């Protein structure tokens, strides 16, 4: 986007002419126990184009994704998205997705996912989620 049209952009969803990799329904291959084999509670697969990739298992994960923005006439790298994964006090595993915007006073949690892999109960949901937006 050029500087003349930067201020004229509309807020809302990002529209991309590309169909890959985010527009179609994709199936991640199911990894049978790789995180457990490596001793981690979470698995991370990060593919960063020409910069390379990372595949690890860990007991906790924090990933921040930044992008260049123009704010007050200057370009800066803005941390727009945070994904945090950790074990809760009750033994459940939680993932929270938080969005940051330069015009907001507070970040917004847009998703929370929780699993209880050690709970053998047949009525326990495999994965619970909360998509309600919550200011932090």
N, C-alpha and C positions, 0 to 999 in steps of 0.2 A: 504494500500500500504506500503510495507516495505521500509526502508531507501535506500537500494541498487537500487531499481527501481524508487525512487522518482524523480530523475533528468532525467530519461529516458521517462517520460510521455509526451504525445503529447498534445499540446494546442488545444482547440476546444470544441466541445460539450461533455457534460458528458453523457456517455452511462451507463445505469443501467439495470441489468438483471431483476429487479423487474418491475412488471406491476402496482403496486399500490404505492402511490396514484396519481402519476403524468403522467403516460404514456397513460392511456385510456382517452376517452372523458367522462368527468363527468359533471353532471348537478347539480348546487347548487340549493337548494330549493329556490323558490322565496319568499321573506319575504315581506308580504304586509304591508307597513307602519310602521314596528317596529322602524325604525330609527326616523320617525316623531313622533311616540308615546312617545319616550324617549327624544325628543327634539334635536336629533343629525342630522347632514347632511350626515354623513358617518357611515357605520356599519362595525365592525371588528369582524371576527371570527378567532381565533387563536387556533389551536390544536397542542400542543407541547408534544406529546407522554406521557410518564410517568410523566412529569412535570405538566400536567394539561391543562386546556383550559380557554379561555377568550372570552366572547361575550359581546360587548358593542356598544353603539352608541355615537358619539361625533361630535362636530363641526369641529374638525381637528384631524388628525392622523399622527404620524410619527413612522414607524417601521423599525428597523435596524436588519439585520440578519447577524450574524458573524459565522465564521467557523475557525477551527484550520488549520494553514498552517505552513510550515517550510520555514523560510527566513533567509538567511545567517547563516545556521546551527542551528538556534534556532526555537523552536515552539512558535507561538504567535497566539492569537485570532485576526482574521482579519475581520473587518466589510465589507462584500462583497456586500451587497444589502441594498438599502434604498428605502422605499416606503413612499412618503409624500402626504398627502391629505389635501386640504384646499380650502376655498372659495376665489375666485378672486375678485378684485375690482368691476368688472362688474356683480357680483352676480352668475357667473358660478362656478361650482364645478370642481376642477382639481385634478387629481392623476398623480404623476410623479414617474417613476421607474428608479433608478440610480444604476449603477454597479461600484464597485471599484475593482481595481487590483493592487497588490503591484508593478508591473513593469510599471504601467502607471503614467504619470505626473499628469493627470487630470482624474476625474471620467467621466463616459459616461452615459448620459440619454438615455435609450433604449426604453422608451415608455412614452407617455403622453396621458391621456384620459380626456375628458372634457364633462360635461353635463350642460344643462340649464333647470333645473326642473321647474323654475318659468316662463319660456317663453312659453306662450300658442300657439304660432304660429304653424300652421299645417306643415310648411316647415322646421321647426327646427328639425335637426337630434336628435334622442334620446341620442346618444352617439357618439361623434367625437373622433378620435384617430389619433395619429401621432407616427409611429414606426421608424422614421428616427433617426439614432444614432447621438447624439450631444454632443460634449465635453463641459463640464461645467467649 
